[in-house]
Amino acid sequence: MDDLKARYLTQIAEAEDESALEAIRIAAVGKKGEVALRMRELGKMTPEERQAAGPALNALKDEINSALAARKAALADAALDERLRAEWLDVTLPARGRRQGTIHPISQVTEEVTAIFADMGFAVAEGPQIESDWYNFDALNIPGHHPARAEMDTFYTHRAEGDDRPPHVLRTHTSPVQIRAMQDQGAPIRVIAPGRVYRADYDMTHTPMFHQVEGMAIDRDISMANLKWVLEEFVKAFFEVDDVELRFRASHFPFTEPSAEVDIRCSWESGTLKVGEGDDWLEILGSGMMHPKVLEAGNIDPAEWQGFAFGMGIDRIAMLKYGIPDLRAFFDSDLRWLRHYGFAALDVPTLRGGLSR
């Protein structure tokens, strides 16, 4: 045991990093390590031998573990010292010159979208991010059994035990803003509703908090043809192309009837999206004619008025336009990422001066 102890203590003292230290730990006191194998031999010994060997093996194991912990702490301290030396800064030096900040791509794209729709006569409407269950679901003709209302998809606020009042949610879309706008302004109306929304999802193309813009137009003679023209003009202006081809696919949304998913003709060359050409199609938004029950929830008579609505993810169209591969990077607060993808603070997007300069 003395030879075993001396050998492993020497190896621990000479270990240069944590990976080497872990290898020593496994070889010495792991489940199949030398100390563990010695302990299995205790069953073959006489009671007198076990009485002497057992405590000695336990003491050896404790001593090796203590040495491992001490060496690990020493390596961590050394790494910290090296980092502090590398990141050392003389605070007595003169201050750096002021650097101009940058605009986050989400803020930039929101301004671009707003400028495009403002040119078509759409005002901006806003609403609360914590909504009642009625505004977020019932007013939008979403039935109680719809999967979007499940707690695995929607964030519900906490309620005290015995509280039977309708729940509140972190809004899952900005459609509740449309209901509030109809109630406040009546018809005719033409608004977009950009803002934060929340859903229980997280991967390369989904985050628990993201951004949407939804729009609606209500008048006496609004039709799908008006919707198609508005979306074509938006896509051409946003992607800064002269021509674009849209494809409407029949779909189902509780708040529109008829409903349609909208695709744009595009091509992918070397990972770069080109809109308006090629043989591929890319889905970018959902749309349709507003359901009569939704108009009624907004205190608008569906026998007299009709309208269209659409919605798209701001983060998604920002990724497509500026070639950003991972949605999660939008929320990492990495200044290097922002300096790469950010926009000059004074470059306000306008249709006349250009959107993305």
RODREN-620405 format. One record per residue (C-alpha): x, y, z; residue in three letters. Coordinates in steps of 0.05 Angstrom, whole numbers, plus 5000, padded with zeros to 4 digits. Layout:
! residues N
- X Y Z ALA;
...
! end
This chain:
! residues 357
- 5000 5000 5000 MET;
- 5058 5047 5013 ASP;
- 5082 5038 4942 ASP;
- 5011 5049 4916 LEU;
- 5003 5112 4958 LYS;
- 5071 5141 4937 ALA;
- 5058 5126 4863 ARG;
- 4990 5160 4860 TYR;
- 5008 5220 4903 LEU;
- 5068 5232 4857 THR;
- 5023 5228 4795 GLN;
- 4972 5275 4826 ILE;
- 5026 5326 4843 ALA;
- 5052 5324 4772 GLU;
- 4984 5328 4737 ALA;
- 4983 5390 4692 GLU;
- 4908 5396 4678 ASP;
- 4840 5371 4701 GLU;
- 4834 5318 4647 SER;
- 4899 5285 4670 ALA;
- 4874 5290 4742 LEU;
- 4809 5256 4723 GLU;
- 4847 5199 4691 ALA;
- 4887 5189 4754 ILE;
- 4824 5189 4797 ARG;
- 4791 5135 4754 ILE;
- 4855 5092 4756 ALA;
- 4862 5099 4831 ALA;
- 4794 5105 4865 VAL;
- 4745 5094 4808 GLY;
- 4697 5035 4809 LYS;
- 4749 4993 4773 LYS;
- 4809 5028 4803 GLY;
- 4866 4995 4841 GLU;
- 4840 5014 4910 VAL;
- 4771 4986 4893 ALA;
- 4802 4921 4869 LEU;
- 4842 4916 4934 ARG;
- 4778 4926 4974 MET;
- 4744 4869 4937 ARG;
- 4801 4824 4962 GLU;
- 4780 4837 5034 LEU;
- 4729 4781 5029 GLY;
- 4784 4730 5018 LYS;
- 4822 4751 5081 MET;
- 4817 4724 5151 THR;
- 4780 4768 5202 PRO;
- 4846 4789 5232 GLU;
- 4874 4809 5163 GLU;
- 4811 4847 5146 ARG;
- 4814 4884 5212 GLN;
- 4882 4911 5193 ALA;
- 4874 4919 5117 ALA;
- 4804 4951 5117 GLY;
- 4820 5015 5155 PRO;
- 4886 5021 5117 ALA;
- 4851 5018 5050 LEU;
- 4798 5069 5072 ASN;
- 4853 5115 5097 ALA;
- 4890 5107 5030 LEU;
- 4826 5123 4991 LYS;
- 4812 5185 5034 ASP;
- 4884 5209 5026 GLU;
- 4883 5201 4950 ILE;
- 4815 5237 4946 ASN;
- 4842 5294 4989 SER;
- 4903 5300 4945 ALA;
- 4859 5301 4882 LEU;
- 4815 5356 4911 ALA;
- 4875 5398 4932 ALA;
- 4909 5391 4864 ARG;
- 4843 5408 4828 LYS;
- 4837 5471 4870 ALA;
- 4910 5489 4856 ALA;
- 4900 5481 4781 LEU;
- 4837 5524 4784 ALA;
- 4875 5578 4822 ASP;
- 4931 5576 4772 ALA;
- 4882 5582 4714 ALA;
- 4849 5642 4748 LEU;
- 4917 5675 4759 ASP;
- 4935 5665 4686 GLU;
- 4868 5694 4664 ARG;
- 4877 5754 4710 LEU;
- 4946 5766 4682 ARG;
- 4920 5762 4610 ALA;
- 4860 5807 4623 GLU;
- 4898 5857 4666 TRP;
- 4880 5929 4654 LEU;
- 4914 5991 4681 ASP;
- 4856 6033 4707 VAL;
- 4901 6094 4713 THR;
- 4907 6098 4637 LEU;
- 4868 6154 4602 PRO;
- 4796 6137 4585 ALA;
- 4779 6108 4518 ARG;
- 4744 6152 4467 GLY;
- 4669 6144 4463 ARG;
- 4647 6092 4413 ARG;
- 4582 6096 4376 GLN;
- 4533 6042 4394 GLY;
- 4496 5996 4345 THR;
- 4423 5980 4334 ILE;
- 4402 5908 4348 HIS;
- 4377 5871 4285 PRO;
- 4309 5860 4317 ILE;
- 4301 5935 4329 SER;
- 4325 5949 4258 GLN;
- 4278 5900 4225 VAL;
- 4220 5924 4267 THR;
- 4233 5995 4242 GLU;
- 4239 5969 4170 GLU;
- 4172 5933 4175 VAL;
- 4139 5994 4207 THR;
- 4165 6039 4151 ALA;
- 4139 5994 4097 ILE;
- 4069 5986 4126 PHE;
- 4066 6060 4145 ALA;
- 4075 6076 4071 ASP;
- 4013 6033 4057 MET;
- 3972 6070 4109 GLY;
- 3979 6023 4169 PHE;
- 3984 6053 4239 ALA;
- 4021 6018 4296 VAL;
- 3979 5990 4354 ALA;
- 4006 5964 4420 GLU;
- 3979 5924 4478 GLY;
- 3999 5889 4544 PRO;
- 4046 5830 4544 GLN;
- 4007 5797 4601 ILE;
- 3938 5783 4573 GLU;
- 3873 5753 4598 SER;
- 3854 5685 4574 ASP;
- 3795 5717 4537 TRP;
- 3836 5766 4496 TYR;
- 3891 5715 4480 ASN;
- 3846 5656 4462 PHE;
- 3770 5663 4467 ASP;
- 3763 5729 4429 ALA;
- 3805 5698 4373 LEU;
- 3758 5638 4366 ASN;
- 3809 5590 4395 ILE;
- 3769 5533 4429 PRO;
- 3783 5508 4499 GLY;
- 3810 5441 4473 HIS;
- 3860 5473 4425 HIS;
- 3933 5449 4439 PRO;
- 3958 5522 4441 ALA;
- 3920 5530 4507 ARG;
- 3959 5473 4541 ALA;
- 4010 5490 4594 GLU;
- 4064 5455 4554 MET;
- 4057 5510 4501 ASP;
- 4033 5571 4539 THR;
- 4061 5607 4600 PHE;
- 4004 5618 4651 TYR;
- 4011 5665 4710 THR;
- 4008 5635 4780 HIS;
- 3941 5635 4816 ARG;
- 3929 5623 4889 ALA;
- 3895 5558 4909 GLU;
- 3820 5566 4905 GLY;
- 3823 5626 4858 ASP;
- 3772 5610 4804 ASP;
- 3780 5674 4764 ARG;
- 3800 5666 4690 PRO;
- 3876 5658 4684 PRO;
- 3925 5707 4653 HIS;
- 3979 5687 4604 VAL;
- 4042 5715 4573 LEU;
- 4012 5730 4505 ARG;
- 4028 5677 4453 THR;
- 4018 5724 4394 HIS;
- 4002 5798 4382 THR;
- 3932 5782 4357 SER;
- 3901 5806 4423 PRO;
- 3925 5876 4403 VAL;
- 3880 5871 4342 GLN;
- 3819 5857 4386 ILE;
- 3836 5916 4431 ARG;
- 3847 5961 4370 ALA;
- 3779 5942 4341 MET;
- 3745 5956 4407 GLN;
- 3779 6023 4415 ASP;
- 3776 6049 4343 GLN;
- 3721 6010 4308 GLY;
- 3718 6004 4232 ALA;
- 3747 6020 4183 PRO;
- 3816 6006 4211 ILE;
- 3885 5990 4186 ARG;
- 3939 5972 4237 VAL;
- 4000 5930 4250 ILE;
- 4019 5903 4319 ALA;
- 4093 5888 4329 PRO;
- 4117 5864 4397 GLY;
- 4144 5809 4442 ARG;
- 4108 5743 4449 VAL;
- 4121 5681 4491 TYR;
- 4116 5606 4479 ARG;
- 4147 5546 4515 ALA;
- 4197 5525 4461 ASP;
- 4272 5529 4453 TYR;
- 4318 5507 4396 ASP;
- 4356 5537 4336 MET;
- 4292 5567 4307 THR;
- 4250 5576 4370 HIS;
- 4260 5614 4435 THR;
- 4213 5623 4495 PRO;
- 4209 5698 4480 MET;
- 4209 5723 4408 PHE;
- 4179 5778 4365 HIS;
- 4120 5780 4318 GLN;
- 4085 5831 4275 VAL;
- 4012 5821 4258 GLU;
- 3969 5865 4215 GLY;
- 3896 5874 4196 MET;
- 3854 5918 4151 ALA;
- 3778 5923 4158 ILE;
- 3731 5958 4110 ASP;
- 3666 5945 4073 ARG;
- 3697 5914 4010 ASP;
- 3764 5884 4033 ILE;
- 3781 5819 3998 SER;
- 3837 5767 3991 MET;
- 3860 5807 3930 ALA;
- 3876 5866 3976 ASN;
- 3913 5819 4023 LEU;
- 3954 5790 3965 LYS;
- 3974 5860 3940 TRP;
- 3995 5883 4010 VAL;
- 4038 5822 4022 LEU;
- 4070 5826 3953 GLU;
- 4088 5899 3964 GLU;
- 4115 5884 4033 PHE;
- 4160 5826 4009 VAL;
- 4187 5867 3951 LYS;
- 4203 5926 3996 ALA;
- 4232 5885 4054 PHE;
- 4277 5840 4013 PHE;
- 4292 5898 3966 GLU;
- 4275 5862 3901 VAL;
- 4237 5887 3840 ASP;
- 4192 5827 3832 ASP;
- 4168 5770 3875 VAL;
- 4121 5711 3867 GLU;
- 4077 5690 3925 LEU;
- 4042 5623 3933 ARG;
- 3980 5618 3978 PHE;
- 3968 5548 4007 ARG;
- 3902 5532 4041 ALA;
- 3910 5524 4115 SER;
- 3870 5530 4179 HIS;
- 3874 5583 4234 PHE;
- 3817 5591 4284 PRO;
- 3816 5667 4275 PHE;
- 3813 5670 4198 THR;
- 3767 5638 4146 GLU;
- 3791 5624 4093 PRO;
- 3863 5617 4118 SER;
- 3927 5612 4078 ALA;
- 4001 5599 4089 GLU;
- 4043 5645 4045 VAL;
- 4106 5621 4009 ASP;
- 4156 5661 3969 ILE;
- 4194 5636 3908 ARG;
- 4268 5635 3923 CYS;
- 4334 5600 3912 SER;
- 4391 5580 3958 TRP;
- 4461 5588 3931 GLU;
- 4519 5573 3978 SER;
- 4473 5583 4037 GLY;
- 4449 5651 4012 THR;
- 4375 5665 4003 LEU;
- 4354 5699 3938 LYS;
- 4281 5721 3936 VAL;
- 4241 5724 3872 GLY;
- 4281 5673 3832 GLU;
- 4295 5599 3831 GLY;
- 4253 5536 3839 ASP;
- 4247 5533 3915 ASP;
- 4191 5558 3959 TRP;
- 4198 5586 4030 LEU;
- 4140 5595 4079 GLU;
- 4143 5663 4113 ILE;
- 4076 5678 4144 LEU;
- 4003 5660 4157 GLY;
- 3943 5700 4134 SER;
- 3869 5699 4117 GLY;
- 3802 5735 4120 MET;
- 3781 5752 4191 MET;
- 3732 5704 4222 HIS;
- 3663 5734 4236 PRO;
- 3669 5714 4310 LYS;
- 3734 5753 4316 VAL;
- 3700 5815 4287 LEU;
- 3643 5806 4336 GLU;
- 3693 5802 4394 ALA;
- 3721 5869 4371 GLY;
- 3650 5899 4371 ASN;
- 3648 5902 4295 ILE;
- 3587 5877 4256 ASP;
- 3610 5822 4208 PRO;
- 3548 5833 4165 ALA;
- 3572 5903 4149 GLU;
- 3648 5898 4152 TRP;
- 3701 5848 4131 GLN;
- 3777 5847 4133 GLY;
- 3841 5808 4127 PHE;
- 3896 5793 4177 ALA;
- 3967 5766 4174 PHE;
- 4024 5750 4221 GLY;
- 4098 5735 4216 MET;
- 4159 5727 4261 GLY;
- 4204 5788 4261 ILE;
- 4263 5745 4285 ASP;
- 4252 5696 4228 ARG;
- 4249 5747 4172 ILE;
- 4311 5781 4202 ALA;
- 4348 5714 4199 MET;
- 4327 5705 4126 LEU;
- 4346 5775 4104 LYS;
- 4412 5782 4140 TYR;
- 4436 5710 4139 GLY;
- 4434 5697 4214 ILE;
- 4437 5621 4226 PRO;
- 4414 5613 4298 ASP;
- 4355 5648 4330 LEU;
- 4384 5639 4401 ARG;
- 4442 5686 4384 ALA;
- 4393 5744 4383 PHE;
- 4387 5739 4458 PHE;
- 4459 5721 4479 ASP;
- 4481 5793 4494 SER;
- 4546 5780 4457 ASP;
- 4577 5847 4437 LEU;
- 4619 5814 4383 ARG;
- 4556 5787 4350 TRP;
- 4522 5854 4355 LEU;
- 4583 5891 4325 ARG;
- 4579 5842 4267 HIS;
- 4504 5843 4254 TYR;
- 4486 5910 4286 GLY;
- 4466 5973 4248 PHE;
- 4492 6044 4254 ALA;
- 4451 6082 4304 ALA;
- 4434 6140 4258 LEU;
- 4415 6098 4197 ASP;
- 4339 6103 4205 VAL;
- 4305 6059 4153 PRO;
- 4259 6095 4103 THR;
- 4231 6074 4036 LEU;
- 4260 6136 4003 ARG;
- 4329 6132 4034 GLY;
- 4335 6057 4037 GLY;
- 4317 6005 4089 LEU;
- 4382 5967 4105 SER;
- 4441 6013 4093 ARG;
! end
